[in-house]
């Protein structure tokens, strides 16, 4: 599982005003992995305002300028990501 791609999809999903857990959660990508990557993105300054409870992210925050820059720096992935029917295969 490519964690950088998971982080990219989390940021892209937040940029589209969607919930990363709904978009990503599957047998291949467990909820815990999504939460861990979301917490890492928050601690590294890519996301601000996640709301936590019960050891999980209850409400996702928003992108910071650093998060927007990450998406811009990796925009080539957007074409690959948008063209896939099965997102989980791309992340592997």
C-alpha positions as a Markdown table, in Angstrom:
| # | Residue | x | y | z |
|---|---|---|---|---|
| 1 | Unk | 0.0 | 0.0 | 0.0 |
| 2 | Unk | 1.5 | 3.3 | -1.1 |
| 3 | Unk | 1.1 | 5.7 | 1.9 |
| 4 | Unk | 2.0 | 8.8 | -0.1 |
| 5 | Unk | -0.9 | 8.0 | -2.5 |
| 6 | Unk | -3.2 | 7.5 | 0.4 |
| 7 | Unk | -2.2 | 10.9 | 1.7 |
| 8 | Unk | -2.7 | 12.4 | -1.8 |
| 9 | Unk | -6.2 | 10.9 | -2.1 |
| 10 | Unk | -7.1 | 12.2 | 1.4 |
| 11 | Unk | -6.0 | 15.7 | 0.4 |
| 12 | Unk | -7.8 | 15.5 | -3.0 |
| 13 | Unk | -10.9 | 14.2 | -1.3 |
| 14 | Unk | -10.9 | 17.1 | 1.2 |
| 15 | Unk | -10.3 | 19.5 | -1.6 |
| 16 | Unk | -13.5 | 18.2 | -3.2 |
| 17 | Unk | -15.4 | 18.6 | 0.1 |
| 18 | Unk | -15.8 | 14.8 | 0.6 |
| 19 | Unk | -15.2 | 12.5 | 3.5 |
| 20 | Unk | -11.9 | 10.5 | 3.0 |
| 21 | Unk | -13.2 | 7.6 | 5.1 |
| 22 | Unk | -16.2 | 7.1 | 2.8 |
| 23 | Unk | -14.1 | 7.4 | -0.3 |
| 24 | Unk | -11.2 | 5.2 | 0.8 |
| 25 | Unk | -12.3 | 2.6 | 3.4 |
| 26 | Unk | -12.2 | -1.0 | 2.1 |
| 27 | Unk | -10.8 | -4.4 | 2.9 |
| 28 | Unk | -7.5 | -3.3 | 1.3 |
| 29 | Unk | -7.4 | 0.1 | 3.0 |
| 30 | Unk | -8.5 | -0.3 | 6.6 |
| 31 | Unk | -10.0 | 2.7 | 8.5 |
| 32 | Unk | -7.1 | 2.7 | 10.9 |
| 33 | Unk | -4.6 | 3.4 | 8.0 |
| 34 | Unk | -6.8 | 6.3 | 6.7 |
| 35 | Unk | -7.0 | 7.8 | 10.2 |
| 36 | Unk | -3.2 | 7.4 | 10.8 |
| 37 | Unk | -2.4 | 9.1 | 7.5 |
| 38 | Unk | -5.0 | 11.9 | 8.2 |
| 39 | Unk | -3.4 | 12.5 | 11.6 |
| 40 | Unk | 0.1 | 12.6 | 10.0 |
| 41 | Unk | -1.2 | 15.1 | 7.4 |
| 42 | Unk | -2.5 | 17.2 | 10.3 |
| 43 | Unk | 0.7 | 17.0 | 12.4 |
| 44 | Unk | 2.8 | 17.9 | 9.3 |
| 45 | Unk | 0.6 | 21.0 | 8.6 |
| 46 | Unk | -1.2 | 19.8 | 5.4 |
| 47 | Unk | -4.6 | 19.8 | 7.1 |
| 48 | Unk | -6.0 | 22.0 | 9.9 |
| 49 | Unk | -9.1 | 21.5 | 12.0 |
| 50 | Unk | -9.7 | 17.7 | 12.3 |
| 51 | Unk | -12.0 | 16.9 | 15.1 |
| 52 | Unk | -11.1 | 13.8 | 17.1 |
| 53 | Unk | -13.1 | 11.5 | 19.4 |
| 54 | Unk | -12.9 | 7.9 | 20.4 |
| 55 | Unk | -9.4 | 7.5 | 18.8 |
| 56 | Unk | -10.6 | 8.5 | 15.4 |
| 57 | Unk | -11.3 | 11.5 | 13.2 |
| 58 | Unk | -14.9 | 12.4 | 13.6 |
| 59 | Unk | -14.9 | 15.5 | 11.3 |
| 60 | Unk | -12.2 | 16.2 | 8.8 |
| 61 | Unk | -10.7 | 19.7 | 8.6 |
| 62 | Unk | -9.6 | 21.6 | 5.6 |
| 63 | Unk | -6.4 | 21.9 | 3.5 |
| 64 | Unk | -3.8 | 24.4 | 4.4 |
| 65 | Unk | -1.6 | 26.2 | 1.9 |
| 66 | Unk | 0.9 | 23.4 | 2.4 |
| 67 | Unk | -1.8 | 20.8 | 1.6 |
| 68 | Unk | -2.8 | 22.7 | -1.6 |
| 69 | Unk | 0.9 | 22.9 | -2.6 |
| 70 | Unk | 1.2 | 19.1 | -2.1 |
| 71 | Unk | -1.7 | 18.6 | -4.5 |
| 72 | Unk | -0.1 | 21.0 | -7.0 |
| 73 | Unk | 3.3 | 19.3 | -6.8 |
| 74 | Unk | 1.7 | 15.9 | -7.5 |
| 75 | Unk | -0.9 | 17.0 | -10.0 |
| 76 | Unk | 0.2 | 14.4 | -12.5 |
| 77 | Unk | -1.4 | 11.9 | -10.1 |
| 78 | Unk | -4.7 | 13.6 | -10.5 |
| 79 | Unk | -5.0 | 12.4 | -14.1 |
| 80 | Unk | -4.3 | 8.9 | -13.1 |
| 81 | Unk | -6.5 | 9.1 | -10.0 |
| 82 | Unk | -9.5 | 10.6 | -11.9 |
| 83 | Unk | -9.3 | 8.0 | -14.7 |
| 84 | Unk | -9.6 | 5.0 | -12.4 |
| 85 | Unk | -12.8 | 3.2 | -11.7 |
| 86 | Unk | -11.1 | 1.3 | -8.8 |
| 87 | Unk | -9.2 | 3.8 | -6.6 |
| 88 | Unk | -7.9 | 1.1 | -4.3 |
| 89 | Unk | -6.0 | -0.6 | -7.2 |
| 90 | Unk | -4.1 | 2.7 | -7.8 |
| 91 | Unk | -3.1 | 3.0 | -4.1 |
| 92 | Unk | -1.6 | -0.5 | -3.9 |
